[in-house]
Amino acid sequence: MSDFIPGLALAEAFYREVARPIIEAHFPRLKHSAALLGWGSEVLGYDDAQSTDHSWGPRFYLFLSEADREQHAKSLCRALAEHLPHDFRGYPTGFGLPDEIGVRLAQQSDTGEVAHAIDCESIESFFGWYLGCDPRSDVTTVDWLTFSEHKLLGVTSGGVFHDGLNELEAARRKFSYYPEDVWMFLLARQWGKLSENEAFVGRCGATGDELGSAVIAARQVKILMGLCFLMERRYAPYGKWLGRGFGELQCAAEMTPALHSVLSAPSWKEREAHLAAAYEAAARRHNALGITRPMPENVSDYHGRGYMVIHADEFMTALRENIRSEGIFKLKHHVGSVNQFVDSTDLLSKVELCRTLRALYE
């Protein structure tokens, strides 16, 4: 096996050097786009040598128009199977059958057709099964709120190697980030989530419940991380890559030491002090956005009980004051996006389950 090659670079080289010449030789007038996006650590640039043991290798999506896909997909996939080499840059180009959860493992072979992982899609079909929408249609407020954030990250990350259809890049730009009022609404809800347990880090600790205090503090850390992604207008990855993605934010140099200290603090007083520093940093960054009236940047006592809080509910209220969208006003419940009240990667990865949650809004 050769030295590790990041999957995105491998996919692009595989397309340009091997697959595209086959496509152009056998279907010279067929317009197509090619990209690696959607699922996979390599799409985010987070893959390493360990990633190669599951659903990783020379692969990409080949996009055709809906009519061309219906007419040519089977013969195109067959031509690739017949003419692709059995390995590329030291990695097998063939894959085994999917297991019970859909994982295909790279599988070395030396003869016969290549069971490749070049999936032939139309733009409509890909966005339909992966994100749950048609990118050519209007995207409503409820659509935005029921898209999984890590899937929005998936369709806007990775790389487009060729856009012969002249549509794929435009579709990705459409989902580059939340519309302004949806963004403000999500920011308001995130501050609201932060307010729910602000005082309880101290309250639990004062009763001698250090474990409860630590659990609540860890929850606050995760909410703060989500708030930072929102303030920097960056989609957050799901749990496995949350810390790594957070490290790429502009605020990471300031916030990370405080958050680490919260999680490692041995007592509630220390825990609260480090959280206070993180709250104040978040408040300063909120004010730097200039999207609400200036908000207090220092923690203060919680109703005379001696617990230090930033009063996050006041930030929520200030943000809501500036929302003008009719789509937001018409929401049945102000619970935020599915990512803000569902803590299940399994559910958030299933489009059909996310779509059932539309009933909470409509």
C-alpha positions as CSV (number, residue, x, y, z in Angstrom):
1,M,0.0,0.0,0.0
2,S,1.3,3.5,-0.9
3,D,1.5,6.4,1.5
4,F,-1.9,7.7,2.6
5,I,-3.6,10.1,0.1
6,P,-6.5,12.2,1.4
7,G,-9.7,10.8,-0.1
8,L,-10.8,14.1,-1.8
9,A,-7.5,14.4,-3.6
10,L,-7.6,10.7,-4.5
11,A,-11.2,11.1,-5.9
12,E,-10.3,14.1,-8.0
13,A,-7.2,12.4,-9.5
14,F,-9.2,9.2,-10.1
15,Y,-11.8,11.2,-12.0
16,R,-9.4,13.3,-14.1
17,E,-6.8,10.7,-14.9
18,V,-8.9,7.6,-15.3
19,A,-12.7,7.9,-15.3
20,R,-13.1,11.1,-17.4
21,P,-11.1,9.7,-20.4
22,I,-13.3,6.6,-20.3
23,I,-16.5,8.7,-20.2
24,E,-15.3,10.9,-23.1
25,A,-14.2,8.0,-25.2
26,H,-17.5,6.1,-25.0
27,F,-20.0,9.0,-24.5
28,P,-18.3,12.0,-26.2
29,R,-21.4,14.2,-26.4
30,L,-22.7,13.4,-22.9
31,K,-22.7,16.4,-20.6
32,H,-21.9,15.5,-17.0
33,S,-20.7,16.9,-13.7
34,A,-18.5,15.1,-11.2
35,A,-18.0,15.7,-7.5
36,L,-17.3,14.1,-4.1
37,L,-19.8,15.5,-1.6
38,G,-22.3,14.4,1.0
39,W,-21.2,11.7,3.4
40,G,-17.7,10.6,4.4
41,S,-14.9,12.0,6.5
42,E,-12.9,12.7,3.3
43,V,-15.6,15.2,2.2
44,L,-14.7,17.3,5.2
45,G,-11.0,16.7,4.8
46,Y,-10.9,14.8,8.1
47,D,-10.0,11.3,6.9
48,D,-6.7,9.5,7.7
49,A,-5.3,6.0,7.3
50,Q,-7.9,4.5,9.6
51,S,-10.7,5.8,7.4
52,T,-9.6,3.5,4.6
53,D,-11.1,0.5,6.4
54,H,-14.7,1.4,5.6
55,S,-16.5,2.9,2.6
56,W,-13.4,4.8,1.5
57,G,-11.4,4.7,-1.7
58,P,-11.5,6.0,-5.3
59,R,-15.1,7.1,-5.6
60,F,-17.2,10.1,-6.7
61,Y,-20.7,11.0,-7.9
62,L,-21.3,11.3,-11.6
63,F,-24.2,13.7,-12.3
64,L,-26.3,13.5,-15.5
65,S,-29.5,15.3,-16.5
66,E,-32.6,13.4,-15.5
67,A,-33.2,12.3,-19.1
68,D,-29.6,11.3,-19.7
69,R,-29.5,9.4,-16.5
70,E,-32.6,7.4,-17.4
71,Q,-31.2,6.7,-20.9
72,H,-27.4,6.2,-20.3
73,A,-26.7,5.5,-16.6
74,K,-26.6,1.7,-16.9
75,S,-24.5,1.6,-20.1
76,L,-22.2,4.3,-18.6
77,C,-21.6,2.4,-15.4
78,R,-21.0,-0.8,-17.4
79,A,-18.4,1.0,-19.6
80,L,-16.6,2.2,-16.4
81,A,-16.8,-1.3,-14.9
82,E,-15.2,-2.8,-18.1
83,H,-12.4,-0.2,-18.6
84,L,-11.4,1.0,-15.1
85,P,-8.1,-0.3,-13.8
86,H,-8.4,-2.6,-10.7
87,D,-6.3,-0.3,-8.6
88,F,-5.4,3.4,-8.6
89,R,-2.5,5.0,-6.6
90,G,-2.2,1.8,-4.7
91,Y,-5.9,1.5,-3.7
92,P,-8.4,-1.0,-5.1
93,T,-11.0,0.6,-7.3
94,G,-13.5,-2.2,-6.7
95,F,-15.8,-2.6,-3.7
96,G,-17.7,-5.5,-2.1
97,L,-21.5,-5.6,-1.7
98,P,-23.1,-3.4,1.0
99,D,-23.4,-4.9,4.4
100,E,-26.5,-4.7,6.6
101,I,-26.0,-0.9,7.2
102,G,-24.9,-0.1,3.7
103,V,-21.1,0.0,4.2
104,R,-19.1,-1.2,1.2
105,L,-15.5,-2.2,1.7
106,A,-12.7,-1.8,-0.9
107,Q,-12.0,-5.2,-2.4
108,Q,-8.9,-6.1,-4.4
109,S,-9.3,-8.0,-7.6
110,D,-7.2,-8.5,-10.7
111,T,-9.5,-9.7,-13.3
112,G,-13.1,-9.1,-14.6
113,E,-15.2,-6.0,-14.3
114,V,-14.6,-3.5,-11.6
115,A,-17.4,-3.2,-9.0
116,H,-16.7,0.5,-8.7
117,A,-18.2,3.1,-6.4
118,I,-18.9,5.8,-9.1
119,D,-22.6,6.5,-8.4
120,C,-24.6,7.9,-11.3
121,E,-27.1,10.5,-10.1
122,S,-29.1,13.5,-11.3
123,I,-28.9,16.6,-9.3
124,E,-32.6,16.2,-8.4
125,S,-32.1,12.6,-7.3
126,F,-29.0,13.3,-5.1
127,F,-30.5,16.3,-3.3
128,G,-33.8,14.4,-2.9
129,W,-32.4,11.4,-1.1
130,Y,-29.5,13.1,0.7
131,L,-31.0,16.4,1.8
132,G,-34.7,16.0,1.1
133,C,-35.5,18.7,-1.4
134,D,-35.3,19.7,-5.1
135,P,-32.6,22.4,-5.3
136,R,-34.5,24.0,-8.2
137,S,-37.6,24.7,-6.1
138,D,-38.1,27.4,-3.5
139,V,-36.7,26.5,-0.1
140,T,-39.1,27.4,2.7
141,T,-38.4,28.3,6.3
142,V,-39.7,24.9,7.5
143,D,-37.4,23.3,4.9
144,W,-34.4,25.0,6.4
145,L,-35.4,24.1,10.0
146,T,-35.8,20.4,9.1
147,F,-32.5,20.0,7.2
148,S,-29.9,18.2,9.2
149,E,-27.0,20.6,9.7
150,H,-24.3,18.0,9.1
151,K,-26.0,17.2,5.8
152,L,-26.0,20.9,4.8
153,L,-22.3,20.8,5.6
154,G,-21.9,17.7,3.4
155,V,-23.5,19.2,0.3
156,T,-21.5,22.4,0.6
157,S,-18.1,20.7,1.4
158,G,-16.0,18.3,-0.6
159,G,-15.3,19.3,-4.2
160,V,-16.7,19.6,-7.7
161,F,-14.2,18.3,-10.2
162,H,-16.2,19.2,-13.3
163,D,-19.6,21.0,-13.8
164,G,-20.5,20.3,-17.4
165,L,-24.2,20.5,-16.5
166,N,-23.5,24.1,-15.2
167,E,-26.0,23.4,-12.3
168,L,-24.2,21.6,-9.5
169,E,-22.1,24.6,-8.2
170,A,-25.3,26.8,-8.3
171,A,-27.2,24.2,-6.3
172,R,-24.4,24.1,-3.7
173,R,-24.3,27.9,-3.5
174,K,-28.1,27.9,-2.7
175,F,-27.4,26.0,0.5
176,S,-24.2,27.8,1.4
177,Y,-25.7,29.0,4.6
178,Y,-29.0,29.8,6.3
179,P,-31.0,32.8,5.1
180,E,-30.6,35.9,7.4
181,D,-33.9,35.6,9.4
182,V,-33.5,31.8,9.8
183,W,-30.0,32.4,11.1
184,M,-31.2,35.0,13.5
185,F,-33.9,32.6,14.7
186,L,-31.4,29.8,15.3
187,L,-29.1,32.2,17.1
188,A,-32.0,33.2,19.4
189,R,-32.9,29.6,20.1
190,Q,-29.2,28.7,20.9
191,W,-29.0,31.5,23.4
192,G,-32.3,30.2,24.8
193,K,-30.9,26.8,25.2
194,L,-27.9,28.2,27.0
195,S,-30.2,30.0,29.4
196,E,-32.1,26.9,30.4
197,N,-29.4,25.5,32.8
198,E,-27.2,28.6,33.3
199,A,-27.6,28.7,37.1
200,F,-27.7,24.9,37.6
201,V,-23.9,24.4,37.4
202,G,-23.7,26.3,40.6
203,R,-27.0,25.1,42.1
204,C,-26.1,21.4,41.8
205,G,-22.6,22.1,43.1
206,A,-23.8,24.0,46.1
207,T,-25.9,21.0,47.1
208,G,-22.8,18.7,46.9
209,D,-23.8,17.2,43.5
210,E,-20.5,17.7,41.7
211,L,-21.5,15.0,39.1
212,G,-24.7,16.8,38.2
213,S,-22.9,20.1,38.0
214,A,-20.3,18.6,35.7
215,V,-22.9,17.0,33.4
216,I,-24.7,20.3,33.1
217,A,-21.5,22.2,32.5
218,A,-20.6,19.8,29.7
219,R,-24.0,20.4,28.1
220,Q,-23.3,24.2,28.3
221,V,-20.0,23.7,26.6
222,K,-21.6,21.9,23.7
223,I,-24.3,24.6,23.4
224,L,-21.6,27.3,23.4
225,M,-19.8,25.4,20.6
226,G,-22.9,25.4,18.6
227,L,-23.4,29.1,19.3
228,C,-19.9,29.8,18.0
229,F,-20.6,27.9,14.7
230,L,-23.7,30.0,14.3
231,M,-22.0,33.3,15.0
232,E,-19.4,32.5,12.4
233,R,-22.0,31.3,9.9
234,R,-20.5,27.8,9.7
235,Y,-22.4,24.6,9.6
236,A,-21.4,22.3,12.4
237,P,-20.4,18.6,11.8
238,Y,-22.0,15.9,13.8
239,G,-20.5,14.7,17.1
240,K,-17.5,12.7,15.9
241,W,-16.0,15.8,14.2
242,L,-17.5,18.6,16.3
243,G,-14.3,19.3,18.2
244,R,-12.2,19.2,15.1
245,G,-14.5,21.5,13.2
246,F,-14.6,23.9,16.2
247,G,-10.9,24.1,16.1
248,E,-11.1,25.6,12.7
249,L,-13.3,28.5,13.9
250,Q,-11.9,32.0,14.3
251,C,-12.9,32.0,17.9
252,A,-11.2,28.7,18.8
253,A,-8.0,30.2,20.0
254,E,-9.9,32.2,22.6
255,M,-12.7,29.8,23.5
256,T,-11.0,26.4,23.5
257,P,-8.8,27.0,26.6
258,A,-11.8,28.1,28.6
259,L,-14.0,25.2,27.4
260,H,-11.2,22.7,28.2
261,S,-10.9,24.2,31.7
262,V,-14.7,23.8,32.2
263,L,-14.5,20.1,31.4
264,S,-11.5,19.4,33.6
265,A,-12.4,21.5,36.6
266,P,-12.6,19.5,39.8
267,S,-15.1,21.7,41.6
268,W,-18.2,23.6,40.8
269,K,-16.7,27.0,41.7
270,E,-13.8,26.5,39.2
271,R,-16.2,25.1,36.7
272,E,-18.5,28.2,37.0
273,A,-15.5,30.6,36.7
274,H,-14.3,29.0,33.5
275,L,-17.9,29.0,32.1
276,A,-18.2,32.7,33.0
277,A,-15.1,33.4,30.9
278,A,-16.6,31.5,28.0
279,Y,-19.9,33.3,28.4
280,E,-18.3,36.7,28.4
281,A,-16.2,35.8,25.3
282,A,-19.4,34.7,23.5
283,A,-21.2,37.9,24.5
284,R,-18.4,40.0,23.1
285,R,-18.5,38.1,19.8
286,H,-22.3,38.6,19.7
287,N,-21.9,42.4,20.1
288,A,-19.2,42.4,17.4
289,L,-21.8,41.1,15.0
290,G,-23.9,44.3,15.4
291,I,-27.2,42.5,14.9
292,T,-28.9,43.6,18.1
293,R,-28.8,46.4,20.6
294,P,-25.6,46.2,22.6
295,M,-25.8,43.5,25.2
296,P,-24.0,43.1,28.6
297,E,-20.7,41.5,28.3
298,N,-20.1,40.6,31.9
299,V,-21.6,37.8,34.0
300,S,-23.7,38.8,37.0
301,D,-25.4,37.3,40.0
302,Y,-28.5,35.1,39.4
303,H,-31.3,36.7,41.4
304,G,-29.1,37.1,44.5
305,R,-28.2,33.4,44.8
306,G,-24.5,33.8,44.2
307,Y,-24.4,31.9,40.8
308,M,-22.7,33.8,38.0
309,V,-24.6,33.8,34.6
310,I,-24.6,35.9,31.4
311,H,-28.5,36.0,31.4
312,A,-28.6,34.3,27.9
313,D,-32.4,34.7,27.7
314,E,-31.9,38.5,27.2
315,F,-29.7,37.8,24.1
316,M,-32.5,35.6,22.9
317,T,-35.1,38.3,23.3
318,A,-32.9,40.9,21.6
319,L,-32.4,38.7,18.6
320,R,-36.1,37.9,18.3
321,E,-36.9,41.7,18.3
322,N,-35.0,42.0,15.0
323,I,-36.6,39.1,13.1
324,R,-39.0,40.3,10.4
325,S,-39.7,37.1,8.5
326,E,-43.3,36.1,8.1
327,G,-42.1,32.5,7.8
328,I,-40.7,32.7,11.3
329,F,-43.8,34.4,12.7
330,K,-46.1,31.7,11.4
331,L,-44.2,28.8,13.1
332,K,-46.4,26.8,15.4
333,H,-43.6,26.2,17.9
334,H,-40.4,28.1,18.4
335,V,-38.2,25.1,19.1
336,G,-35.4,26.0,16.7
337,S,-34.1,23.6,14.1
338,V,-34.2,19.9,14.3
339,N,-30.5,20.0,15.3
340,Q,-31.4,22.1,18.4
341,F,-33.9,19.7,20.0
342,V,-32.9,16.3,18.6
343,D,-29.8,14.7,20.0
344,S,-29.7,11.6,17.8
345,T,-27.3,11.3,14.9
346,D,-29.2,8.3,13.7
347,L,-32.5,10.3,13.4
348,L,-30.8,13.4,12.0
349,S,-29.2,11.3,9.3
350,K,-32.6,10.0,8.0
351,V,-34.4,12.5,5.7
352,E,-37.7,10.8,6.1
353,L,-37.6,11.1,9.9
354,C,-36.6,14.8,9.8
355,R,-39.4,15.5,7.4
356,T,-42.0,14.0,9.9
357,L,-40.9,16.8,12.3
358,R,-42.4,19.4,10.0
359,A,-45.6,18.9,12.0
360,L,-44.0,20.8,14.9
361,Y,-43.8,23.9,12.7
362,E,-46.7,23.9,10.4
